[in-house]
Amino acid sequence: MSRIGKLPIEIPAGVSVEVANNVVTVKGPKGTLSQEYSKNVTVEVNGNQVHVTRNDETTDSNAKQGLYRQLIHNMVTGVKDGFKKTLTVKGVGYKLSKQGNNKLVMNLGLSHPVEFTADEGITFDVPDNNTIIVNGADKQLVGAVAAKIKDLRPVEPYHGYGIRHANEVVILKAGKAAGKKKK
C-alpha cells in the first residue's frame, strides 16, 4: 500500500475542491488549478478531506495513488499559500530589473540585455539587483520557470558567475595557477 497515497488531504478554509469526469479542480484565493487523473484511482471529497483510493492492487495503481495524492495536495497548498523559488545572480556587471508584473530585464554579461516574460500565473519579485523570486500557485510551473531562467546563464565553474538557486552550493574548480610548481 502506498504510504503517501493513503493519507487524506485536508482542505483549508477558503479552498474548494471539485471532482468531475476524472478531473480535480481546486479553487482558492491564489487562483484555480485543475488536474486530470488516471482511471486506476478514485478521488472522493468527504467533508473537508480528499481521499485518493486505488481501484485494483497492481503496482501501477499503487504508484499512481501516491502520485495523484501528492499532486492534489500541491494544488491545495498552491491555491492557499502559493509557491516560490529564489534565484541569485552573481557576476561582474550582472544585474536585474523588473518591468511590470511578469517581465524581467537582465544584464548577464552579454552584449545585449536579456528579456524574460513569465507564463500566465507567474509573478516576479526583485528585492535587489541580484535576486529573483519566482511566485505562483502551480508548483510545477514555478519550478519550470525558475529552471528556464537558470538556463539563460548557467554557473561558470571557475569564478561562479551565473544564475543559481539561493541555497545551491557551487564547487569551484582550481585555475591554471594551482597546478604550477614553485621553483
N, C-alpha and C positions, 0 to 999 in steps of 0.2 A: 504494500500500500504506500502511496506517495505521502511522505511526511508533510510536505508543504501543501499538497493538494487537498488534504483532509481538513485543514484549518479554515474556519469560517472567516469571512471578510466583514469587518464592522463598517456600517455606513454611518458616517458622522452627520450631525445636523447641518442642513443646508445643501445636502447632496442627495440626488435621487438616482436610482438605478432601475432601468427597464430592460426586459428581455423579450425579444420577439423575433421569430424567423431566424434563429441561430445567430443573432446579433445582440450584443450587450451595449447599451447606450448609457453613459454616465454623464449627468448634468450637475454643475456646481458653479460657485462664484467665479472661477477662473476660466470657465468655458465648457464645451461639450465634446466628449470623446466617444468613439464607438469602435467596437472590435467584433469581428466575425469569429465564431468558434467552431471547432470540429464536431462532427456527428458522434465522435467517440465519447463525448462528455455531455452532461446535462447541467445547466446553470439555473438555479432557483433563487428567488428573493423571498426570504421569510422574515417579516418584520423589519428589523434594522440590520439584518445579516444576509450575506450572499453565500450560498453553498455551491461548490462545484463537485459533482459526483461522476464516476465512471459508469459507462453503460455495459462494459464487459471487463474481464480480468486479464487482458493482454498487456504486454509490456508497453506497447504504443499508447494504449489508453492511460496507463499509469503515468507515463511521461507527459501526455497532453493534459492530464488533470492538474499536475503541478504547474505546467506552463501557463494554462489559461487562468488558473487561480492567481498566479503572480501578475499576469498582465492586467487582470481586472483590479487587483489591489493597487497596482501602479496608476491605473486610470483614476481610481477613487482618491488616492493621495494627490495626484496631479491637479484635479479639478478643485480640490480643497486648499492645498498649500502651494502647489507648483514645484518645479524642479529648477535647479540652477547648476551651471558649470562655470568655474572661474579659470580663465586663461591669463598667463602673464607673457609679456613680450620683453625680450632682452636683446639689446644691441645698440651700437653707437648710431645715434640719429633715428632710431626706431621710435615711432610714436603713433598714437591712436587718437581719433576724434569721432564723434557720433553726429550724424545728421538725421534729424527726425527720430522716430522711434525704432526703425528697423534697418538703418543703413550705417555702416562703418566705413570710414576712410582711414587707411593705414599706410604709413610710410615705413617700408620694411627693407630699406637698403637697396631698393631697385631704382631704376631711372624714372619711374612714374609712381604716383600713389595708387594703391590697390583699393578698389571699392567693393564692398561685400554687402549685398542686400539679403536680409533674412527671409525665411519662409513664413507663410501665414501661421500665426500663433506663437511666434518667437519675438522677443524683445531683447535689446541690448542695454546694459548699463556700463558706463565707462567712468569709474570713480577717479582715476588718474590717467596720466598719459601712457601707462604701461600695463593696464589691467582691463580685461574684458570680462563681463559677467553675462552669460547667455541664460535667459529665463524663458520658461514656457510650461505648459500643462502636460505636454506629451513627453515622457521620459526618453523615448526612442528618438524623437525629433530633436530634442535638446542635445543629446549625445552626438547625433549625426551632424548637426550644425557646428558644434564645437570641433568635431573631427575635420570638417571641411575648412574651418578657419585655421586649424593647426597645420593642415597640409599646404597652406599658402606659403609658409616659410618654416620647414622642419628645423629642428635644433641641430646646429652645426657642432660636431664633436670636439673641436679644438678650443674654441672660445666660449661655446654655449650660446651663441646668438640664435635667435629664432623664437617661435611661439611654443609654449609648453603649458601643461596643466599646472595649476598653482601648487599642488602637492607632489609634482613629478620630480624625481631625483635624476639628474643627468650626470653620468660619469664621463669626465673629460679625458681625452687622450693626451699623452705627453707629446710635446712638439719635437722638432729635429734636435734641439739643443740637449735633450735628455739623453740621447744616445751617444753623444760625443765623449771621448775620453780626454781628461786633462793631462797635460804634459808636466 
